[in-house]
Amino acid sequence: MSALFPAAPDAFGADELLRLRRETPAWGSYAHFAHGSASLPPQVLYDALDSWLEAERRWGVQRAAEHFAEPLLAVRDSVARVLGTQPRHIALLDCASRAWSVAFAAALAAHPRIRAISSFDEYGSNSLCLLAARQQRGLELRLIDARGDAAQLLQRLDEQLHDLAPGQTPLLSLSAVPTGHGAATALEGVAERIRAHDGLLFLDASHAVGQLPLAVEATGCDVLVFPPRKWLRGPKGLGVLYLGERALERLALPDGLDVGGAQWSDAFALQARDDARRFECSEFNPGLRLALKASCDYLLQTDVRRIARRNRQLRERIAQQLYRRLGWTPLEQGPHASALMTYAAPELSGEQWLKRLHARGVNASYIGPQYARWALREQALPGVLRLTPHYLTDDGEIERLGEALEDCLRQRAAS
């Protein structure tokens, strides 16, 4: 069974969906098809933020932090439950891109002779880190096509592993669901192949956590990152870093080690934490962390397996609606297609699409070269229109999306 597509449980009932929408303050203000950029948080997130701000207003930061000491300690417990791991493997940083970059830098420091293997679907920030290491320190960087089934990916991976030099460490970086192509990567057997060569597996799960069930230990990855603001419906300004046992043992200390990550044990000695917290900064926003806990607990109560089932249904409805109205077909096909849908939208530039949809009460996203240059080059596309519904999306929003896209094309034809 795939770590991303387990058996589906019962579907949401109509009354349950109505309740979930009522619990989302921003829902209904517009048709939101940008949950993969920043979703609409539930009220419990704002309650957590407000509770912190009120305590800070009344008592100041230090006394407020003392008041919330136990809930703040429990944040990692909630994040770990979402991923199916232990709290010692969780670090909280300011964004997912920072989390990926500090883990990558620690891998380079510990293993100077790395062969980095990435995919054409690598996210823009991660790609820039790879390119900077290639430019500054001569990192060997190879790209593969990670689309298709597991057998195809393993064959392409084997082609990059067979000629490793003695003492060279492979570091494979993949996206669980790419930012510009919504088919989940087939991960079966990948971790085993990398470990057979004593390598490391980095997984960017930005578009998986909260959209699809993801059992982190079943993926076999050593490092995983995601931002809560997307499908988890969490706060902006945080990034989650998962470090498995192999990563904790094999990554060097982070360059930004501070008093929260290590004990100053003697005049010229330190003792780093033995868990993922050594990658954190001692300065953080307690309100954001409490909001993260609230969003994780909300997801656990809602059940991500039910969310995945609902999202597959929404994907089919949107695909049918846009094909009927416009003749458009999503670029993702097959059993691993997720609720991240991309279209090679003709006629208009990305900025024009977004502005015209926004004016019609629809939020969407456009993925251009800054975020997915390698993938777009392979597809010979300037960019893709990205639609990311979520389980809250209703039929009225889908109808509004279809009407807005039709109207945009009519306006273009008349101009």
C-alpha positions, 0 to 999 in steps of 0.5 A: 500500500502506498504511503500516500494513498491508503484505503479511504474511510467513510465520506463526509456527510452534507451536514458535516461539511456545512459545519466545517465551513461554518468553522472557517471564517474566510470561507464563502468570501470568494471561490478559493482555489489556492489552498495549495498556496495558503489555505483558509484556517479554521476558527480554532487557529484564531482562538489560539492566536487570540489567547496568546495575544491576550495573555501577552497583553495582560502579563507580558511575554515572559509570564505569558510563555510561562502560562502556556508552557505545557501547550507549547511543549505539546506542539511537537506531539501534535505535529508528530501525530500528524506525520506518524512519528515521535516528537524528538524528530520534529523541529520548528523553523520560520519556513519550509524553505529554510528548513530544507536549506539548513538540513541540506547545508548540514548534509554537505558539511558532514559529507563533502563528497555528495552527489545530489540527485534531484528531479525536474519537479524540484521546488524553486527554493530547493533548486536554488540551494542546489544551484548555489552549492554547485556554483560555490563548492562544485556540488555534483548535481544530476536531474531525473524525471520522477514522474510515472510509476515506481519501477520507472523511477527506480530505473532512472535512479539506478542509472544515477547510482551505478557509477558512484565514486568510492566514498561518494554519498548520494543525496536524493531530493524528491517532492511528495507532490510537486508544486507544478504538477499534482501527481504524487511521486511513487516512492515505493522502494526509493528509500531502500535503494538510496540506503543500499548506497548509504545515501540520504533521502530528502522529501518535500511534502509541502503539497502532501501534508494535510491533503493526503495521508502521509506516514513519514516512516513508511516513506523511508525519508531521512529529511522531510519539510512542509509549511503549515499554511498550505493544506494543513490550514495552519499559520503562515510563518512556520516550517516543519522539519522532520529528521529521522534517526539516520539524519540525526546521526549523520547530519552535521550541526547547523551553522545557526546553532544557538542556545536553544540547540546546545548546552555550553558545557565547558569553556571550550565545549558544547553538548548539542541536543540529541534530537531535532531541536538542535536545528531550531532557533531559541527565538520564536513566536509562541502564538504561531506555535499554538496556532500550529498545534490547533491546526494539527489537532483539527486535522487529526479530528477531521481525519486526513483519509476522509479529506483525501477521499473528498479531494479526489471527488472534487478533482473529478468534478472540477475536471469534468466542469472545465472539460465541459465548459472549455475543453480543458484537460488537467495535465495530471492523469492516472491513479496518483493524481491529487487535488493539485490540478494544473492546466496549460492555460492558453491565451493569457499570461499568468498575471493576466489570468490571476488578475481577471479571476480575482476580479471575478471573485476567484482565487487561483495560482500560476506557477512560472519559472521562478518556482518550477523552471526545470519542470516547465522546460521539460514540458515546453510550457511558460507556466501552468494555471494551478487550481487547488481545491480542498475538502471545504470546496462546494459545488457553488465555488466550482460553478463560479470557477467555470463561469469565471474562466469562460468569461476570461476567455470571452473577454480575451476573444473580444479584445 
